[in-house]
Amino acid sequence: MLRQLLPLIAIIFVAWLLVLSGTVIIFGYIAHFNPAEGIISPLGVAVLKVVLGALLAVAWILILYFLTIWYVRRSIKPTS
């Protein structure tokens, strides 16, 4: 029984790590990202922050998607 639960526990652990690391990246780096004046306009900085946040979200979703595919392939065995 424990052998069947370990992959699910691993997925939950990875999901929590992704949430914590995503929070640190968003609020620690992306939110405080302000290049020197004159390099990028304030609108450009805002757009860059949105794009970086969206890229982080896409990476997060892809990691969880691949973990789900891995779990489904591992748990469903061929019947032949």
C-alpha positions as CSV (number, residue, x, y, z in Angstrom):
1,M,0.0,0.0,0.0
2,L,2.8,2.4,0.8
3,R,4.4,1.7,-2.5
4,Q,1.2,2.9,-4.2
5,L,1.1,6.1,-2.1
6,L,4.8,7.1,-2.5
7,P,4.3,8.6,-6.1
8,L,1.3,10.6,-4.9
9,I,3.2,11.9,-1.9
10,A,6.1,12.8,-4.2
11,I,3.7,14.7,-6.5
12,I,2.2,16.6,-3.5
13,F,5.7,17.4,-2.2
14,V,6.8,18.7,-5.6
15,A,3.6,20.8,-5.9
16,W,4.3,22.4,-2.5
17,L,7.9,23.1,-3.6
18,L,6.6,24.7,-6.8
19,V,4.2,26.9,-4.8
20,L,6.9,28.0,-2.4
21,S,9.5,28.6,-5.0
22,G,7.0,30.4,-7.2
23,T,6.1,32.7,-4.4
24,V,9.7,33.5,-3.6
25,I,10.4,34.1,-7.3
26,I,7.4,36.3,-7.9
27,F,7.5,38.4,-4.7
28,G,11.3,38.3,-4.2
29,Y,12.5,38.9,-7.7
30,I,9.9,39.8,-10.2
31,A,7.9,42.2,-8.1
32,H,11.1,44.0,-7.0
33,F,12.6,44.1,-10.6
34,N,13.2,47.7,-11.4
35,P,15.9,48.5,-14.0
36,A,17.6,51.8,-14.0
37,E,15.6,54.8,-15.3
38,G,15.8,55.4,-19.0
39,I,16.6,51.8,-20.0
40,I,12.9,50.7,-20.1
41,S,9.8,52.8,-19.7
42,P,7.5,52.1,-16.7
43,L,5.1,50.5,-19.1
44,G,7.8,48.3,-20.5
45,V,8.8,47.2,-16.9
46,A,5.1,46.4,-16.2
47,V,4.8,44.3,-19.3
48,L,8.1,42.5,-18.6
49,K,6.9,41.6,-15.1
50,V,3.6,40.2,-16.5
51,V,5.5,38.2,-19.1
52,L,8.0,36.8,-16.5
53,G,5.1,35.9,-14.2
54,A,3.2,34.2,-17.1
55,L,6.4,32.3,-18.1
56,L,6.7,31.1,-14.5
57,A,3.1,30.0,-14.5
58,V,3.5,28.1,-17.8
59,A,6.6,26.3,-16.4
60,W,4.7,25.4,-13.3
61,I,1.8,24.0,-15.2
62,L,4.0,22.0,-17.5
63,I,5.9,20.5,-14.6
64,L,2.7,19.4,-12.9
65,Y,1.4,18.1,-16.3
66,F,4.4,15.9,-16.8
67,L,4.2,14.7,-13.2
68,T,0.6,13.7,-13.8
69,I,1.5,11.9,-17.1
70,W,4.3,10.1,-15.3
71,Y,2.0,9.0,-12.5
72,V,-0.8,7.8,-14.9
73,R,1.7,5.8,-17.1
74,R,3.2,4.3,-14.0
75,S,0.0,3.4,-12.3
76,I,-1.9,2.0,-15.3
77,K,-0.3,-1.2,-16.3
78,P,-1.1,-3.0,-19.6
79,T,-3.6,-5.8,-19.2
80,S,-1.9,-8.2,-21.7
